[in-house]
């Protein structure tokens, strides 16, 4: 059976759910993230509110908890920013995000997909440094940045790649390059590989 869970959205792109079952949806063209709630649990999200607006092509969304704070990460075309999120109220506690990764903006492929997952490297990205336990850390943020055009030579290593960062944004490096537009990637449910 297929039925409409929510309508009246402006070209919805990415959906994530918080711990209370609310659906957060990025509306890339509208420059906002909406929060939807199925209050009567009938399978239809009758409550639709704007969580945050005036963003620059928001796309990827991800939650991450660190030191008892739940953060909502929002990937805009030029950055990934994180916002403290109150799961009890379904609201951001700060409306100005902390930029944790600067990205080359716009271009032919302007959306940015994000996902938290493990780091399968056998050595550190930056020589001699350990980040959050190093090798098998589950606290890596992967960021997809598509190429600026369909056929061209890029001028920055951050394009046509999946980038790797830590939750605080203390570093950004290339996880995988030579990818035209790796949008909507996922983790294997058993091996946890991308």
N, C-alpha and C positions, 0 to 999 in steps of 0.2 A: 504494500500500500504506500502511495506517495501522497502527501498532503502539504499544503502551504503552512509553514511554521511562522513566517513573518513576511509581510509585504510592505510596500511604501518606502523601501530603502533606495538609495541612490547608488546604483552599480556597486553592490557589496562585493568585497574582495576576500578578506581573511577573517575567519571566525575562530575565537578561542572561548573557553568557558572558565569562569572562576569557580572557587570551591563551593559556592552556593547555587551553582547551576545557571547563573546569568550568562548570557551570550554577549561577548564583545565583538563588534564588527567594524572593520575599517571600510570607510567609504572614500576611496582614493580621490576620485574627481571632486567630491564635495569638500575634501580637506578635513575630515573629522572622523572620530571614532564614536560609535553609538553603543549603548548598553541596553540589551533587551532582556525582559524578564517574563517568565510564564508563571504568574502569581497563582493562578488557579489550577496549575498542573494538568491542563487539558491538551498539551502539545502545541499550543499556539502562543507565541510571544506577544501578548497584548500591550505590554508596557514597553515603549521605545523612547529613550531619552538620549540626548547628546552628552557623552562623557567629557569630550574635549574637542575643540574645533580650532580653526585657523592654522591648521597644520599644512605642511608642504608635501602633497602626495603621500599621505600615510598608507602603508601597506601591511608589512609584517607586524604581528603582535605575539608577545610571549610573556608568561609570568615566570618570576624567579624569586625565591625566598632567600634572604641573606640576613643573618643576625636578627631573626624574628621580625623582619620587615618584608612584606610582600611588595615587589616592584612589578609594574607593568612596563614592559619594553615596547616602544613604538618605533618602527623603522620608517623614517621619511626618506625622500629621495637623497637628501644631503647629509643625513645623520641617523644614528640610533640614539634615542634618549630614553631614560628611565624615569618613572614617576612612582612615588610611594602610593600604594593602593590599599584602601580600607575595605576588606572583604565583608565586614559587617554592614556597611552602608552602601557598598558598591560605588564608591566615589574616590577620586584622586585626592590625596591630602595636600598635594602641591600641584599647581597648574603650570608651573614652569619646570620642564624636564632637565635632567642632568645629561648633557651630551657625553656619551661614552665611546662613540666612534664617529669620526668625520668621514664622509664618503663623497666621491665625485658626483655632483648632482645631474639630474635630468638625462638627456640623451635619448636614443631610440628605445632603450630598455631602462625605464626610470623607476620601476618598482623594486623594492628590497624585501626579500624574504629572510626571516630570522628563525632560529631554532636553537634551543639549549640541548647539549648532548655531551658524550664523553670525548676525551682526547686520546686518539690512538697512536700518537707519535711515539717514536722510540728515543727522541731527544728533545730538549727544550727548543722553542722557537728562538729565544735569545740566549746565546751561549753563557753557561754558568749560572743562569737564573732558574729558579723553580717557581711555578705559578700554581697555587692552590693544590699542592701535592704532586704536581708534575704529571707523569705518564697516564695514569688511569683516572684522571679527574673527570667527574660528571658535570663540572661547572664551566663548560666552554660554550661560548655563544658563537654560532655560525651565521654568517651574513652573506647573502647572495647579492652581488652587484653585476648586473648584465653589461654587455658591451655597449658602447655609445652609438654604434651603428650596426648594420648587418654585415658589411664587409669593409674593414678598415684596420689600420694599425693603431693600437691604443698608445696613449702617451703616459699612462699611469698603470702601475702594477695592480691597483685596486679595481680595475675593470675586467669584465669577463672572467670573474673568479668567485669562489666562495672564500670569504675571509674568516679568520678565527680571532676571537677576542676573549678576555675574561669579563666577568660581570661588572667590574668597576671601570673597565676601559683603560687599564694601565698599559696595554699593548694591543696592537692589531697586526696580524701577519696573514700571509696567504696560506690557506689550507689546500686549495686545489685551483689551478689556473687553466687557461685555454677553454673556458666554458662560456659559450655565447650568452646564454641567459638561463641560469639554473634556478628557475623560479619554482616554488612549492616543492622543495626537496623534503625528505622525511627520514626517520630512523627505522631500521629493521627492528621489529618488535622483540626478537630474540637475541640477535647478535649486537644490537644497538649501533651498528655501522650505518653511515649515511648512504 
